Amino acid sequence: MYLQKKESVAKFKSKKALIGIVGLGYVGLPLMLRYNEIGFRVLGIDIDGSKVKKLNAGISYIEHIPPTKIIEACQSGFEATVDLSRVSECDALILCVPTPLNKYREPDMSFVINTTDAIKPYLRSGQIVSLESTTYPGTTEEELLPRVQECGLVVGKDIFLVYSPEREDPGNIDFYTRTIPKIIGADTPACLEVGTALYEQAIDQIVPVSSTKTAEMTKLLENIHRAVNIGLVNEMKIVADRMGIDIFEVVDAAATKPFGFTAYYPGPGLGGHCIPIDPFYLTWKAREYGLHTRFIELSGEVNKTMPEYVVRKLADGLNERSQALKGSKVLVLGISYKKNVGDMRESPSVQIMELLKAKGCAIAYSDPHVPVFPKMREHDFNLKSETLSRENIGSFDAVLLTTDHDKFDYELIKVASRLIIDSRGKYRSAASHIIKA
């Protein structure tokens, strides 16, 4: 065991190791670029042949990652493949695959389990497997460890296994892969040592924890903290609105307190892969222990109702103008889940569009980061982004601001719109045709 561990650590410290990134999405691609730029050989593995083809041609399919970065990586040795047998070439296998919820809001572990089953015939002595996908406490120990050991390798002796949760924030210019501290959890000292050697080359700060379960729970706490606080402020938004109080002004004022308060702002609902999904991983696992996570589930219920709340505010606004929701032309501004990116995962804007469609509205959208509505598992709109001009904006009965991209001309929108439903608090000054939602 000591010799195997020593050789693995030496490979990472000397940068002679081949890093395999399994899953080349919003997490895997930035990680690939980071290892590539510091001199490691990197092999990208993905079941999506179109992604692999684009990457090998130097094409980026993620908006905030410029094609020049992909081209530079290819020129310095990176390649992508769909050939899983090449797993045997890698010294490290970092799994960055989706962990969605199924229709019953239970963890869908199929991507993690199927990926592990697919690579296990090609695992060999001396490798490290790291799972980065957000999941419930116990996944690494209960699902990955037995599968990795099925081929006769002993974790902690022949092969090494860690859980190191991703912390990517697409579009955030203040933090990036290198500068975001890296949690590493392992169930043996040898696994932790090899995992640290793998990540400390690429990340400025390593934060070791005592087990894979601890690391898995840490990731969930980070995201549940945000979900619960957003749920709180969304509920307060409803109360404040009924009382004739501007919740955005309230949060701004409270944020001046230099201690004991963190500003969270209300919105049209939760989006992205993490915040709307991860809390339910813990509520599901807690039931195994006879526990009911009431606080977490309540915040989830509040946040889930926000798209309907926004639509009701739109209906009220149209009603005041003697118009019905059915038949109205509505322009949705911003359909990605957060500002300044094109990431559509779990976007509340799309949920709002579905509600409007069901109520008979004529829907259009404008989003500088999403020129064409993409193919999605649960949503299908044959739409392209509208060009914002005074004439075009004015042709709609209402404009619904759901994602406040910096590229929007907010003064033009304000002047040209008949009715604005502002779910992001972009327009802080009161106006007769602006309704905050």
Buried (B, 14 or more C-beta within 10 A) or exposed (E): EEEBBEEBBEBBEEEEBBBBBBBBBBBBBBBBBBBBBEEBBBBBBBBBEEBBEBBBEBEBBBBBBEEEBBBBBBEEEBBBBBEBEBBEBBBBBBBBBBBBBEEEBEBBBEBBBEBBEBBBEBBBEBBBBBBBBBBBBBBBBEBBBEBBBEEEBEBBBBBBBBBBBBBBBBBEEEEEBBEBEBBBBBBBEBBBBBBBBBBBBBBEEBEBBEBBBBBBBBBBEBBBBBBBBBBBBBBBBBEBBEEEEBBBEBBBEEEEEEEEEEEBBBBBBBBBBBBBBBBBBBBBBBEEEEEEBEEBBBBBEBBBBBBEBBBBBBBEBBEEEEBEBEEBBBBBBBBBBBBBBBBBBBBBBBBBBBBBBEBEBBBBBBBBBBEEBEEEEEBEBEBBBBEBEEEBBEBBBBBBBBBBBEEBEBEEBBEBBBBBBBBBBBBEEEEEEBBBB
